[in-house]
Amino acid sequence: MFEILVSVESTATPCSAMPAMKPGIGFVVSDEKLSPRGGDPICLLALQSLMPFLTGEEAPDCS
């Protein structure tokens, strides 16, 4: 399995989350677990859009 670091680079529009997402906030995906870094919040809308990529990277190699 991989360890994937996901972090905010920029926001295209002002973030309505409280607290607002800002560059540097992120989380780690490792062994099918999601762990926020240092108590960072996780935006569910961003997480939803990333799920196809994260689950594909974390899937076992079937070859």
N, C-alpha and C positions, 0 to 999 in steps of 0.2 A: 504494500500500500504506500501511497504517497502522503507527504505532509504538504498541504496547500495553504499558503498565506493569502488571504483576501483582504485588501484594504482599499479605502476610498482614495481615488486620485483627484477627482473633482466632481462637482455636481452641475448638471446642465441647467437646472432651474433651482430656485431657492427651496430648500428642504423644509417640509412642514412638520417633520418629526420633532418631538420634544424629548431630549435635547436634539438639536439639528445635527445631521451627519456632516462631517467636515473631513478634509484630507487628513489621512493618517489613521483614522478609526478603522478597525478591522477585526477579523477573527481567523482562527486556524481550523482547518478540516484535517483530521488525522484519524486513521482507523475507524472511519465512518462516524466520528464524533465531531461536533462543532463546539469550539471553545472560544469565547470572547477573550480578547487580549486586555488584561488589566481592567476588567469591568466595563469595557467599551459597550455601548448599545449596539444592537443589530437591527437594521431596517428590514422589516419583513417583505416589503415590496422589492427591495434589491435582492434579498435572499431568494425570493420566488423566481426572479429572472435568471439567477445564477444556477438554480437547481439542475437543469439539464447538463450543464458543464461539470458541476461538482460531482454528480452521481456517475457520470461517464468516466471521470478521472479516478474515482475511488472504486469502481467496479473491478472485481478480480479479473485477471487476464484469462480469457477462455480459449486461448490458442493451444 
